[in-house]
Amino acid sequence: MTTYRALKKGLPVLVATIAIACVVPTSDAALRLPRSASEQYTNSVYPHNAGDPAVLRAADGTFYTYTTQTSADGTGPHLPVLRSSNLVDWTYVGDALPSLPGWALDGPNRDTWAPHVIARAGGYYLYYSARHAATGDMAIGVATASTPEGPFQPLGDPLVMGDSIDPFVMESGGNLYMYWMVPREPIRAQQLSDDGLELVGPRRTVLRPAPDRPYQKLIEGPWVVQHGGWYYLFYSGNHCCAPNPHYALMVARSRFPRRDFQRFDGNPIMSANSNFEAPGHNSVIRDAAGHFWTLYHAISADSNEVVRYLMLDRIRWRNGWPRINGGRGPSSTSKAAPQI
């Protein structure tokens, strides 16, 4: 865990994934009514720290986003939960994981990163990264709850050890698959058991770092969607959360969920512009019209602080590949809001 204060002092930095401290609002402001297609929004959609956002739509239609911890001193939420009725107006509602498992380091030196939540078997499953108290490495755990807001209860030992972070879980063909990464190593995928609580079968490499390509010496933040007969793997690299960041969003695709993914020649599909730096670690969701939207984090180019705002942009498809804001980086002008 590295704070902006430590970065300014020149302390050593792990550039894989860094959670930055900020103040999280505690009031549960009233949510707005759903928007129609004619209404507009402007980024950012949540001007507070919301690193590594993972979006979920619950059974009642409400949207939830789960983010990396927002405090480095042990006082803030481990994994903040935001709620929205329309993907645009977001409210902080609490800590998804108020109690860490016994194997996880807690207190001032804790690290709880990059959660992902799925709905499964009448409940909700939270996959997250936390620092292992015995080894000092990051590990991936699982927790369950009956509601999307939690509180989630951690279960058992870690699913994956060995400095593993950024879990993403998807269902395809009746099977569950988890994707994750180890800093400076490939993105991997492995099938989960039917109950989602353990890994089974062979572990496969689906995408390797590419030091000869921009932003891809280190790759992280996998999120997979199906579209037009392809599996699209969105991923990010290299380092996002320090002064002068160098971070962008890329994509690769495959016909199969655990085979090699082939990179898009037009990568990155989103990088910095004059308004926002370090866009990436995204999640994807569809609106009522079937349009794809991405929620991601980015840092204001005008700020002296490293605060990862929550951002929203529509994904459009051209020649079998996703495009965002015409390749101009994060949008900053008024756009048509999602149809809910």
NUGU-190519 format. One line per 2 residues: their letters; for each residue x, y, z of C-alpha. Coordinates in nm, 3 decimals. Example, Ala and Ser with C-alpha at 12.3 -4.5 7.8 and 13.67 -1.06 7.14 Angstrom:
<rs>
AS	1.230 -0.450 0.780; 1.367 -0.106 0.714
</rs>
This chain:
<rs>
MT	0.000 0.000 0.000; 0.154 0.333 -0.105
TY	0.002 0.672 -0.035; 0.051 0.996 -0.223
RA	0.238 1.130 0.081; 0.485 0.842 0.053
LK	0.522 0.898 -0.320; 0.612 1.263 -0.263
KG	0.879 1.157 -0.013; 1.037 0.933 -0.275
LP	0.968 0.604 -0.095; 0.980 0.277 -0.295
VL	0.667 0.213 -0.503; 0.515 -0.108 -0.632
VA	0.373 0.006 -0.966; 0.133 -0.283 -1.024
TI	-0.170 -0.152 -0.835; -0.169 0.130 -0.580
AI	-0.461 0.237 -0.362; -0.465 0.605 -0.270
AC	-0.612 0.760 0.044; -0.905 0.999 0.032
VV	-1.205 1.103 0.238; -1.517 0.898 0.165
PT	-1.853 1.071 0.204; -2.074 0.908 0.465
SD	-2.413 1.063 0.390; -2.659 0.860 0.184
AA	-2.794 1.134 -0.043; -3.123 1.078 -0.224
LR	-3.088 0.902 -0.557; -3.234 1.061 -0.868
LP	-3.503 0.900 -1.077; -3.393 0.693 -1.379
RS	-3.286 0.894 -1.681; -3.428 0.876 -2.029
AS	-3.216 0.855 -2.343; -3.250 1.231 -2.396
EQ	-3.084 1.330 -2.067; -2.719 1.416 -2.038
YT	-2.425 1.362 -1.807; -2.067 1.490 -1.779
NS	-1.761 1.315 -1.632; -1.672 1.247 -1.368
VY	-1.983 1.073 -1.234; -1.838 1.044 -0.881
PH	-1.565 1.300 -0.805; -1.416 1.106 -0.515
NA	-1.168 0.821 -0.495; -1.314 0.511 -0.662
GD	-1.020 0.309 -0.787; -1.064 -0.019 -0.976
PA	-1.445 0.001 -1.006; -1.645 -0.318 -1.064
VL	-2.009 -0.269 -1.161; -2.305 -0.499 -1.092
RA	-2.677 -0.468 -1.167; -2.885 -0.628 -0.893
AD	-3.211 -0.814 -0.946; -3.418 -0.503 -0.867
GT	-3.236 -0.300 -1.134; -3.017 -0.101 -0.896
FY	-2.652 -0.059 -0.993; -2.366 -0.114 -0.750
TY	-1.998 -0.040 -0.791; -1.731 -0.188 -0.565
TT	-1.392 -0.020 -0.539; -1.046 -0.052 -0.389
QT	-0.999 0.068 -0.029; -0.992 0.443 0.016
SA	-0.776 0.490 0.325; -0.424 0.382 0.409
DG	-0.441 0.441 0.784; -0.691 0.170 0.875
TG	-0.983 0.409 0.934; -1.169 0.398 0.602
PH	-1.374 0.120 0.441; -1.194 -0.191 0.323
LP	-1.402 -0.211 0.004; -1.639 0.083 -0.055
VL	-1.980 0.025 -0.215; -2.148 0.288 -0.434
RS	-2.513 0.273 -0.543; -2.698 0.427 -0.839
SN	-3.031 0.402 -1.016; -2.895 0.521 -1.351
LV	-2.514 0.472 -1.374; -2.467 0.849 -1.345
DW	-2.565 0.957 -0.992; -2.366 0.758 -0.736
TY	-2.393 0.746 -0.356; -2.157 0.588 -0.107
VG	-2.351 0.332 0.101; -2.093 0.148 0.312
DA	-1.816 -0.107 0.337; -1.876 -0.433 0.149
LP	-1.626 -0.617 0.369; -1.616 -0.460 0.716
SL	-1.442 -0.766 0.864; -1.139 -0.918 0.694
PG	-1.061 -1.291 0.714; -0.810 -1.414 0.968
WA	-0.540 -1.464 0.703; -0.554 -1.100 0.585
LD	-0.344 -0.816 0.721; -0.562 -0.544 0.877
GP	-0.493 -0.206 1.032; -0.262 0.069 0.905
NR	-0.068 -0.164 0.671; -0.366 -0.341 0.516
DT	-0.424 -0.366 0.142; -0.769 -0.454 0.007
WA	-0.793 -0.406 -0.367; -0.993 -0.456 -0.682
PH	-1.314 -0.635 -0.574; -1.556 -0.806 -0.812
VI	-1.909 -0.916 -0.719; -2.138 -1.161 -0.899
AR	-2.495 -1.274 -0.831; -2.511 -1.650 -0.783
AG	-2.759 -1.902 -0.637; -2.980 -1.646 -0.468
GY	-2.690 -1.455 -0.314; -2.385 -1.247 -0.396
YL	-2.020 -1.350 -0.414; -1.737 -1.103 -0.358
YY	-1.389 -1.180 -0.493; -1.116 -0.947 -0.369
SA	-0.741 -0.905 -0.315; -0.594 -0.865 0.033
RH	-0.246 -0.878 0.179; -0.165 -1.210 0.344
AA	-0.050 -1.154 0.702; 0.192 -1.449 0.705
TG	0.358 -1.411 0.364; 0.325 -1.038 0.300
DM	0.206 -1.111 -0.055; -0.132 -1.031 -0.201
AI	-0.386 -1.315 -0.216; -0.739 -1.355 -0.354
GV	-1.027 -1.438 -0.123; -1.402 -1.486 -0.152
AT	-1.691 -1.367 0.065; -2.071 -1.403 0.042
AS	-2.378 -1.197 0.130; -2.754 -1.214 0.083
TP	-2.774 -0.856 -0.049; -2.548 -0.663 -0.290
EG	-2.466 -0.401 -0.026; -2.340 -0.666 0.214
PF	-2.195 -0.698 0.465; -2.007 -0.982 0.296
QP	-1.873 -1.259 0.517; -1.527 -1.392 0.422
LG	-1.496 -1.766 0.370; -1.200 -1.993 0.440
DP	-0.850 -1.970 0.302; -0.745 -1.772 -0.006
LV	-0.841 -1.904 -0.348; -0.504 -1.800 -0.491
MG	-0.173 -1.714 -0.325; 0.152 -1.589 -0.476
DS	0.102 -1.210 -0.496; -0.220 -1.249 -0.695
ID	-0.456 -0.955 -0.753; -0.743 -0.821 -0.964
PF	-0.992 -1.112 -0.968; -1.269 -1.113 -1.227
VM	-1.532 -1.391 -1.243; -1.766 -1.468 -1.531
ES	-2.015 -1.740 -1.620; -2.001 -1.900 -1.964
GG	-2.163 -2.221 -2.083; -2.282 -2.300 -1.731
NL	-1.928 -2.278 -1.588; -1.763 -2.014 -1.375
YM	-1.418 -1.885 -1.467; -1.187 -1.659 -1.271
YW	-0.925 -1.432 -1.429; -0.647 -1.266 -1.231
MV	-0.287 -1.152 -1.256; 0.045 -1.137 -1.078
PR	0.248 -0.816 -1.125; 0.468 -0.836 -1.438
EP	0.334 -1.183 -1.516; 0.053 -1.298 -1.752
IR	-0.319 -1.273 -1.696; -0.442 -1.622 -1.606
AQ	-0.778 -1.799 -1.608; -0.908 -2.107 -1.431
QL	-1.247 -2.269 -1.381; -1.421 -2.234 -1.048
SD	-1.623 -2.505 -0.877; -2.002 -2.486 -0.914
DG	-2.030 -2.321 -0.573; -1.770 -2.058 -0.672
LE	-1.553 -2.131 -0.369; -1.250 -2.312 -0.513
LV	-1.049 -2.336 -0.833; -1.064 -2.661 -1.033
GP	-0.902 -2.796 -1.348; -0.600 -2.658 -1.534
RR	-0.474 -2.303 -1.496; -0.415 -2.129 -1.829
TV	-0.233 -1.820 -1.946; -0.461 -1.605 -2.163
LR	-0.251 -1.289 -2.219; 0.115 -1.211 -2.158
PA	0.281 -0.875 -2.094; 0.430 -0.716 -2.405
PD	0.724 -0.493 -2.307; 0.770 -0.388 -2.670
RP	0.421 -0.234 -2.684; 0.312 0.094 -2.522
YQ	0.153 0.055 -2.177; 0.192 -0.324 -2.174
KL	0.510 -0.399 -1.981; 0.273 -0.469 -1.691
IE	-0.089 -0.568 -1.758; -0.371 -0.587 -1.503
GP	-0.740 -0.536 -1.432; -0.901 -0.806 -1.652
WV	-1.269 -0.777 -1.742; -1.423 -1.011 -2.003
VQ	-1.744 -0.959 -2.202; -1.906 -1.160 -2.481
HG	-2.011 -0.988 -2.802; -2.064 -1.107 -3.158
GW	-1.925 -1.455 -3.100; -1.607 -1.327 -2.933
YY	-1.479 -1.297 -2.579; -1.328 -0.951 -2.529
LF	-1.069 -0.909 -2.257; -1.034 -0.549 -2.141
YS	-0.712 -0.486 -1.948; -0.492 -0.197 -1.834
GN	-0.120 -0.111 -1.788; 0.148 0.009 -1.688
HC	0.125 0.220 -1.368; -0.161 0.447 -1.274
CA	-0.123 0.595 -0.931; 0.182 0.812 -0.904
PN	0.284 1.155 -1.028; 0.337 1.145 -1.405
PH	0.134 0.824 -1.449; 0.164 0.607 -1.758
YA	-0.158 0.405 -1.777; -0.415 0.321 -2.043
LM	-0.691 0.078 -2.139; -0.641 -0.200 -2.395
VA	-0.842 -0.492 -2.535; -0.781 -0.838 -2.678
RS	-1.023 -1.106 -2.801; -1.063 -1.482 -2.834
RF	-1.327 -1.728 -2.952; -1.291 -1.918 -2.624
PR	-1.281 -1.799 -2.263; -0.951 -1.971 -2.171
RD	-0.754 -1.968 -2.493; -0.492 -1.714 -2.600
FQ	-0.639 -1.367 -2.652; -0.517 -1.169 -2.951
RF	-0.442 -0.801 -2.898; -0.617 -0.526 -3.092
DG	-0.377 -0.354 -3.331; -0.541 -0.023 -3.241
NP	-0.450 -0.039 -2.870; -0.473 0.154 -2.650
IM	-0.845 0.215 -2.686; -0.831 0.486 -2.418
SA	-0.536 0.687 -2.286; -0.474 1.025 -2.125
NS	-0.588 1.357 -2.268; -0.566 1.719 -2.153
NF	-0.843 1.671 -1.895; -0.784 1.327 -1.743
EA	-0.479 1.108 -1.687; -0.433 0.736 -1.624
PG	-0.773 0.605 -1.741; -0.829 0.235 -1.691
HN	-0.905 -0.065 -1.470; -1.253 -0.068 -1.612
SV	-1.571 -0.269 -1.585; -1.845 -0.309 -1.848
IR	-2.224 -0.321 -1.834; -2.513 -0.292 -2.081
DA	-2.811 -0.055 -2.058; -3.176 -0.121 -2.144
AG	-3.112 -0.042 -2.510; -2.834 -0.302 -2.525
HF	-2.556 -0.042 -2.541; -2.227 -0.124 -2.372
WT	-2.090 0.120 -2.115; -1.763 0.123 -1.926
LY	-1.702 0.248 -1.574; -1.336 0.316 -1.501
HA	-1.111 0.539 -1.297; -0.908 0.839 -1.408
IS	-0.712 1.122 -1.244; -0.787 1.488 -1.307
AD	-0.504 1.647 -1.505; -0.559 1.969 -1.308
SN	-0.515 1.812 -0.964; -0.199 1.792 -0.755
EV	-0.341 1.488 -0.575; -0.371 1.131 -0.700
VR	-0.747 1.078 -0.667; -0.902 0.823 -0.899
YL	-1.244 0.957 -1.002; -1.524 0.731 -1.123
ML	-1.581 0.781 -1.497; -1.846 0.663 -1.743
DR	-1.830 0.634 -2.122; -2.016 0.443 -2.389
IR	-1.847 0.163 -2.583; -1.918 0.153 -2.955
WR	-1.824 -0.134 -3.185; -1.646 -0.092 -3.516
NG	-1.508 -0.372 -3.732; -1.534 -0.617 -3.444
WP	-1.351 -0.406 -3.186; -1.464 -0.168 -2.909
RI	-1.404 0.206 -2.937; -1.447 0.470 -2.665
NG	-1.506 0.842 -2.727; -1.357 0.817 -3.074
GR	-1.014 0.738 -2.933; -0.985 1.084 -2.775
GP	-0.948 0.961 -2.416; -1.201 1.011 -2.135
SS	-1.495 1.230 -2.230; -1.534 1.565 -2.055
TS	-1.826 1.721 -2.244; -2.196 1.655 -2.204
KA	-2.305 1.315 -2.338; -2.632 1.124 -2.367
AP	-2.684 0.919 -2.054; -2.751 0.542 -2.050
QI	-3.104 0.420 -2.109; -3.225 0.254 -1.791
</rs>
